[in-house]
Amino acid sequence: MVTDTALYRYPHYHVSTDTPDKIDYLRLTKVVVGLARLTTGLA
């Protein structure tokens, strides 16, 4: 988890309606790529 505010931004977080069809895969990809670049840059 990148932040601790998921409960406030995503109503399906860790409940029965938290299913793969709710994921914004484009946004997820951007976050993962950004975190990879950040950690590579810090290494």
Order of alpha helices (4+ residues) and beta strands (2+ residues): alpha-alpha
